[in-house]
């Protein structure tokens, strides 16, 4: 029973940590996506001119 309880506690800790880390990962991925698409649009506009 103790091991089961420890498993639940560690799962809760992991979920809390992942919840705090998730927005940071989303921000980083969104920033990368915006930067790459912006560079792609600049590259395309330079090629067309």
PyMOL Python script that loads the backbone (N, CA, C, O; Angstrom):
from pymol import cmd

cmd.read_pdbstr("""\
ATOM      1  N   UNK A   1       0.833  -1.207   0.000  1.00  0.00           N
ATOM      2  CA  UNK A   1       0.000   0.000   0.000  1.00  0.00           C
ATOM      3  C   UNK A   1       0.872   1.264   0.000  1.00  0.00           C
ATOM      4  O   UNK A   1       0.541   2.253  -0.654  1.00  0.00           O
ATOM      5  N   UNK A   2       1.990   1.221   0.740  1.00  0.00           N
ATOM      6  CA  UNK A   2       2.855   2.396   0.769  1.00  0.00           C
ATOM      7  C   UNK A   2       3.444   2.689  -0.608  1.00  0.00           C
ATOM      8  O   UNK A   2       3.508   3.843  -1.031  1.00  0.00           O
ATOM      9  N   UNK A   3       3.877   1.627  -1.309  1.00  0.00           N
ATOM     10  CA  UNK A   3       4.445   1.828  -2.638  1.00  0.00           C
ATOM     11  C   UNK A   3       3.431   2.442  -3.592  1.00  0.00           C
ATOM     12  O   UNK A   3       3.766   3.299  -4.410  1.00  0.00           O
ATOM     13  N   UNK A   4       2.181   1.989  -3.474  1.00  0.00           N
ATOM     14  CA  UNK A   4       1.121   2.535  -4.326  1.00  0.00           C
ATOM     15  C   UNK A   4       0.930   4.023  -4.056  1.00  0.00           C
ATOM     16  O   UNK A   4       0.790   4.823  -4.981  1.00  0.00           O
ATOM     17  N   UNK A   5       0.925   4.384  -2.754  1.00  0.00           N
ATOM     18  CA  UNK A   5       0.754   5.781  -2.396  1.00  0.00           C
ATOM     19  C   UNK A   5       1.930   6.617  -2.901  1.00  0.00           C
ATOM     20  O   UNK A   5       1.744   7.737  -3.376  1.00  0.00           O
ATOM     21  N   UNK A   6       3.141   6.064  -2.793  1.00  0.00           N
ATOM     22  CA  UNK A   6       4.319   6.790  -3.270  1.00  0.00           C
ATOM     23  C   UNK A   6       4.225   7.017  -4.781  1.00  0.00           C
ATOM     24  O   UNK A   6       4.596   8.077  -5.284  1.00  0.00           O
ATOM     25  N   UNK A   7       3.724   6.009  -5.492  1.00  0.00           N
ATOM     26  CA  UNK A   7       3.570   6.131  -6.945  1.00  0.00           C
ATOM     27  C   UNK A   7       2.605   7.271  -7.271  1.00  0.00           C
ATOM     28  O   UNK A   7       2.866   8.074  -8.167  1.00  0.00           O
ATOM     29  N   UNK A   8       1.495   7.337  -6.542  1.00  0.00           N
ATOM     30  CA  UNK A   8       0.515   8.403  -6.787  1.00  0.00           C
ATOM     31  C   UNK A   8       1.145   9.766  -6.494  1.00  0.00           C
ATOM     32  O   UNK A   8       0.961  10.711  -7.261  1.00  0.00           O
ATOM     33  N   UNK A   9       1.891   9.872  -5.382  1.00  0.00           N
ATOM     34  CA  UNK A   9       2.520  11.145  -5.035  1.00  0.00           C
ATOM     35  C   UNK A   9       3.510  11.562  -6.109  1.00  0.00           C
ATOM     36  O   UNK A   9       3.529  12.725  -6.513  1.00  0.00           O
ATOM     37  N   UNK A  10       4.336  10.628  -6.579  1.00  0.00           N
ATOM     38  CA  UNK A  10       5.326  10.984  -7.599  1.00  0.00           C
ATOM     39  C   UNK A  10       4.627  11.365  -8.900  1.00  0.00           C
ATOM     40  O   UNK A  10       5.097  12.251  -9.614  1.00  0.00           O
ATOM     41  N   UNK A  11       3.513  10.709  -9.216  1.00  0.00           N
ATOM     42  CA  UNK A  11       2.759  11.077 -10.414  1.00  0.00           C
ATOM     43  C   UNK A  11       2.218  12.496 -10.288  1.00  0.00           C
ATOM     44  O   UNK A  11       2.263  13.268 -11.245  1.00  0.00           O
ATOM     45  N   UNK A  12       1.707  12.840  -9.109  1.00  0.00           N
ATOM     46  CA  UNK A  12       1.196  14.193  -8.904  1.00  0.00           C
ATOM     47  C   UNK A  12       2.317  15.218  -9.037  1.00  0.00           C
ATOM     48  O   UNK A  12       2.127  16.270  -9.647  1.00  0.00           O
ATOM     49  N   UNK A  13       3.476  14.920  -8.473  1.00  0.00           N
ATOM     50  CA  UNK A  13       4.608  15.833  -8.588  1.00  0.00           C
ATOM     51  C   UNK A  13       5.012  16.003 -10.049  1.00  0.00           C
ATOM     52  O   UNK A  13       5.279  17.116 -10.503  1.00  0.00           O
ATOM     53  N   UNK A  14       5.053  14.885 -10.783  1.00  0.00           N
ATOM     54  CA  UNK A  14       5.431  14.974 -12.189  1.00  0.00           C
ATOM     55  C   UNK A  14       4.419  15.793 -12.981  1.00  0.00           C
ATOM     56  O   UNK A  14       4.801  16.575 -13.852  1.00  0.00           O
ATOM     57  N   UNK A  15       3.141  15.624 -12.689  1.00  0.00           N
ATOM     58  CA  UNK A  15       2.132  16.369 -13.434  1.00  0.00           C
ATOM     59  C   UNK A  15       2.251  17.861 -13.123  1.00  0.00           C
ATOM     60  O   UNK A  15       2.080  18.695 -14.012  1.00  0.00           O
ATOM     61  N   UNK A  16       2.543  18.201 -11.861  1.00  0.00           N
ATOM     62  CA  UNK A  16       2.709  19.615 -11.507  1.00  0.00           C
ATOM     63  C   UNK A  16       3.927  20.186 -12.231  1.00  0.00           C
ATOM     64  O   UNK A  16       3.870  21.289 -12.775  1.00  0.00           O
ATOM     65  N   UNK A  17       5.029  19.434 -12.235  1.00  0.00           N
ATOM     66  CA  UNK A  17       6.225  19.916 -12.920  1.00  0.00           C
ATOM     67  C   UNK A  17       5.977  20.062 -14.412  1.00  0.00           C
ATOM     68  O   UNK A  17       6.403  21.045 -15.018  1.00  0.00           O
ATOM     69  N   UNK A  18       5.292  19.092 -15.012  1.00  0.00           N
ATOM     70  CA  UNK A  18       5.032  19.175 -16.449  1.00  0.00           C
ATOM     71  C   UNK A  18       4.081  20.332 -16.755  1.00  0.00           C
ATOM     72  O   UNK A  18       4.180  20.955 -17.812  1.00  0.00           O
ATOM     73  N   UNK A  19       3.165  20.619 -15.835  1.00  0.00           N
ATOM     74  CA  UNK A  19       2.254  21.741 -16.056  1.00  0.00           C
ATOM     75  C   UNK A  19       3.009  23.061 -16.031  1.00  0.00           C
ATOM     76  O   UNK A  19       2.673  23.978 -16.782  1.00  0.00           O
ATOM     77  N   UNK A  20       4.026  23.172 -15.177  1.00  0.00           N
ATOM     78  CA  UNK A  20       4.791  24.411 -15.143  1.00  0.00           C
ATOM     79  C   UNK A  20       5.746  24.487 -16.326  1.00  0.00           C
ATOM     80  O   UNK A  20       6.056  25.579 -16.802  1.00  0.00           O
ATOM     81  N   UNK A  21       6.218  23.331 -16.807  1.00  0.00           N
ATOM     82  CA  UNK A  21       7.149  23.337 -17.931  1.00  0.00           C
ATOM     83  C   UNK A  21       6.436  23.444 -19.269  1.00  0.00           C
ATOM     84  O   UNK A  21       7.026  23.910 -20.244  1.00  0.00           O
ATOM     85  N   UNK A  22       5.176  23.022 -19.335  1.00  0.00           N
ATOM     86  CA  UNK A  22       4.471  22.984 -20.616  1.00  0.00           C
ATOM     87  C   UNK A  22       4.346  24.361 -21.265  1.00  0.00           C
ATOM     88  O   UNK A  22       4.661  24.474 -22.449  1.00  0.00           O
ATOM     89  N   UNK A  23       3.908  25.417 -20.575  1.00  0.00           N
ATOM     90  CA  UNK A  23       3.796  26.722 -21.237  1.00  0.00           C
ATOM     91  C   UNK A  23       5.126  27.216 -21.778  1.00  0.00           C
ATOM     92  O   UNK A  23       5.166  27.843 -22.837  1.00  0.00           O
ATOM     93  N   UNK A  24       6.228  26.939 -21.060  1.00  0.00           N
ATOM     94  CA  UNK A  24       7.540  27.367 -21.539  1.00  0.00           C
ATOM     95  C   UNK A  24       7.868  26.660 -22.846  1.00  0.00           C
ATOM     96  O   UNK A  24       8.350  27.289 -23.788  1.00  0.00           O
ATOM     97  N   UNK A  25       7.608  25.351 -22.910  1.00  0.00           N
ATOM     98  CA  UNK A  25       7.853  24.612 -24.144  1.00  0.00           C
ATOM     99  C   UNK A  25       6.975  25.145 -25.268  1.00  0.00           C
ATOM    100  O   UNK A  25       7.432  25.279 -26.404  1.00  0.00           O
ATOM    101  N   UNK A  26       5.716  25.450 -24.957  1.00  0.00           N
ATOM    102  CA  UNK A  26       4.817  25.982 -25.981  1.00  0.00           C
ATOM    103  C   UNK A  26       5.313  27.332 -26.478  1.00  0.00           C
ATOM    104  O   UNK A  26       5.276  27.601 -27.679  1.00  0.00           O
ATOM    105  N   UNK A  27       5.775  28.180 -25.569  1.00  0.00           N
ATOM    106  CA  UNK A  27       6.289  29.483 -25.973  1.00  0.00           C
ATOM    107  C   UNK A  27       7.500  29.325 -26.879  1.00  0.00           C
ATOM    108  O   UNK A  27       7.614  30.008 -27.898  1.00  0.00           O
ATOM    109  N   UNK A  28       8.415  28.415 -26.504  1.00  0.00           N
ATOM    110  CA  UNK A  28       9.621  28.215 -27.306  1.00  0.00           C
ATOM    111  C   UNK A  28       9.261  27.696 -28.692  1.00  0.00           C
ATOM    112  O   UNK A  28       9.788  28.178 -29.695  1.00  0.00           O
ATOM    113  N   UNK A  29       8.362  26.712 -28.750  1.00  0.00           N
ATOM    114  CA  UNK A  29       7.992  26.153 -30.055  1.00  0.00           C
ATOM    115  C   UNK A  29       7.250  27.195 -30.894  1.00  0.00           C
ATOM    116  O   UNK A  29       7.468  27.279 -32.103  1.00  0.00           O
ATOM    117  N   UNK A  30       6.379  27.988 -30.269  1.00  0.00           N
ATOM    118  CA  UNK A  30       5.661  29.024 -31.013  1.00  0.00           C
ATOM    119  C   UNK A  30       6.640  30.076 -31.524  1.00  0.00           C
ATOM    120  O   UNK A  30       6.513  30.540 -32.657  1.00  0.00           O
ATOM    121  N   UNK A  31       7.618  30.457 -30.699  1.00  0.00           N
ATOM    122  CA  UNK A  31       8.625  31.430 -31.112  1.00  0.00           C
ATOM    123  C   UNK A  31       9.427  30.906 -32.293  1.00  0.00           C
ATOM    124  O   UNK A  31       9.670  31.628 -33.260  1.00  0.00           O
ATOM    125  N   UNK A  32       9.839  29.632 -32.209  1.00  0.00           N
ATOM    126  CA  UNK A  32      10.587  29.039 -33.323  1.00  0.00           C
ATOM    127  C   UNK A  32       9.739  29.013 -34.584  1.00  0.00           C
ATOM    128  O   UNK A  32      10.227  29.329 -35.669  1.00  0.00           O
ATOM    129  N   UNK A  33       8.463  28.635 -34.446  1.00  0.00           N
ATOM    130  CA  UNK A  33       7.568  28.571 -35.605  1.00  0.00           C
ATOM    131  C   UNK A  33       7.416  29.951 -36.244  1.00  0.00           C
ATOM    132  O   UNK A  33       7.474  30.080 -37.466  1.00  0.00           O
ATOM    133  N   UNK A  34       7.221  30.984 -35.415  1.00  0.00           N
ATOM    134  CA  UNK A  34       7.052  32.342 -35.938  1.00  0.00           C
ATOM    135  C   UNK A  34       8.327  32.798 -36.638  1.00  0.00           C
ATOM    136  O   UNK A  34       8.272  33.386 -37.718  1.00  0.00           O
ATOM    137  N   UNK A  35       9.475  32.526 -36.021  1.00  0.00           N
ATOM    138  CA  UNK A  35      10.745  32.961 -36.613  1.00  0.00           C
ATOM    139  C   UNK A  35      10.975  32.263 -37.945  1.00  0.00           C
ATOM    140  O   UNK A  35      11.361  32.902 -38.924  1.00  0.00           O
ATOM    141  N   UNK A  36      10.739  30.944 -37.989  1.00  0.00           N
ATOM    142  CA  UNK A  36      10.991  30.218 -39.238  1.00  0.00           C
ATOM    143  C   UNK A  36      10.018  30.663 -40.325  1.00  0.00           C
ATOM    144  O   UNK A  36      10.419  30.796 -41.481  1.00  0.00           O
ATOM    145  N   UNK A  37       8.753  30.897 -39.988  1.00  0.00           N
ATOM    146  CA  UNK A  37       7.804  31.336 -41.015  1.00  0.00           C
ATOM    147  C   UNK A  37       8.137  32.751 -41.471  1.00  0.00           C
ATOM    148  O   UNK A  37       8.007  33.066 -42.654  1.00  0.00           O
ATOM    149  N   UNK A  38       8.566  33.612 -40.542  1.00  0.00           N
ATOM    150  CA  UNK A  38       8.945  34.971 -40.924  1.00  0.00           C
ATOM    151  C   UNK A  38      10.133  34.928 -41.879  1.00  0.00           C
ATOM    152  O   UNK A  38      10.131  35.620 -42.897  1.00  0.00           O
ATOM    153  N   UNK A  39      11.150  34.123 -41.563  1.00  0.00           N
ATOM    154  CA  UNK A  39      12.299  34.001 -42.456  1.00  0.00           C
ATOM    155  C   UNK A  39      11.876  33.406 -43.791  1.00  0.00           C
ATOM    156  O   UNK A  39      12.396  33.795 -44.837  1.00  0.00           O
ATOM    157  N   UNK A  40      10.936  32.464 -43.763  1.00  0.00           N
ATOM    158  CA  UNK A  40      10.450  31.875 -45.012  1.00  0.00           C
ATOM    159  C   UNK A  40       9.759  32.915 -45.882  1.00  0.00           C
ATOM    160  O   UNK A  40       9.971  32.950 -47.094  1.00  0.00           O
ATOM    161  N   UNK A  41       8.929  33.770 -45.270  1.00  0.00           N
ATOM    162  CA  UNK A  41       8.243  34.806 -46.041  1.00  0.00           C
ATOM    163  C   UNK A  41       9.239  35.817 -46.590  1.00  0.00           C
ATOM    164  O   UNK A  41       9.107  36.250 -47.734  1.00  0.00           O
ATOM    165  N   UNK A  42      10.237  36.201 -45.791  1.00  0.00           N
ATOM    166  CA  UNK A  42      11.256  37.139 -46.263  1.00  0.00           C
ATOM    167  C   UNK A  42      12.012  36.529 -47.435  1.00  0.00           C
ATOM    168  O   UNK A  42      12.276  37.204 -48.430  1.00  0.00           O
ATOM    169  N   UNK A  43      12.359  35.248 -47.314  1.00  0.00           N
ATOM    170  CA  UNK A  43      13.079  34.561 -48.380  1.00  0.00           C
ATOM    171  C   UNK A  43      12.236  34.541 -49.651  1.00  0.00           C
ATOM    172  O   UNK A  43      12.745  34.808 -50.740  1.00  0.00           O
ATOM    173  N   UNK A  44      10.950  34.226 -49.516  1.00  0.00           N
ATOM    174  CA  UNK A  44      10.071  34.180 -50.689  1.00  0.00           C
ATOM    175  C   UNK A  44       9.949  35.558 -51.331  1.00  0.00           C
ATOM    176  O   UNK A  44      10.010  35.673 -52.555  1.00  0.00           O
ATOM    177  N   UNK A  45       9.779  36.600 -50.528  1.00  0.00           N
ATOM    178  CA  UNK A  45       9.627  37.940 -51.094  1.00  0.00           C
ATOM    179  C   UNK A  45      10.917  38.369 -51.797  1.00  0.00           C
ATOM    180  O   UNK A  45      10.864  39.039 -52.828  1.00  0.00           O
ATOM    181  N   UNK A  46      12.073  37.988 -51.248  1.00  0.00           N
ATOM    182  CA  UNK A  46      13.328  38.323 -51.912  1.00  0.00           C
ATOM    183  C   UNK A  46      13.452  37.580 -53.235  1.00  0.00           C
ATOM    184  O   UNK A  46      13.994  38.119 -54.200  1.00  0.00           O
ATOM    185  N   UNK A  47      12.956  36.352 -53.288  1.00  0.00           N
ATOM    186  CA  UNK A  47      13.065  35.587 -54.530  1.00  0.00           C
ATOM    187  C   UNK A  47      12.145  36.153 -55.605  1.00  0.00           C
ATOM    188  O   UNK A  47      12.478  36.127 -56.790  1.00  0.00           O
ATOM    189  N   UNK A  48      10.982  36.667 -55.191  1.00  0.00           N
ATOM    190  CA  UNK A  48      10.046  37.167 -56.196  1.00  0.00           C
ATOM    191  C   UNK A  48      10.471  38.527 -56.740  1.00  0.00           C
ATOM    192  O   UNK A  48      10.118  38.875 -57.867  1.00  0.00           O
ATOM    193  N   UNK A  49      11.223  39.302 -55.958  1.00  0.00           N
ATOM    194  CA  UNK A  49      11.616  40.635 -56.438  1.00  0.00           C
ATOM    195  C   UNK A  49      12.824  40.595 -57.337  1.00  0.00           C
ATOM    196  O   UNK A  49      13.271  41.637 -57.816  1.00  0.00           O
TER     197      UNK A  49
END
""", "prot")
cmd.dss("prot")
cmd.show_as("cartoon", "prot")
cmd.util.cbc("prot")
cmd.orient("prot")
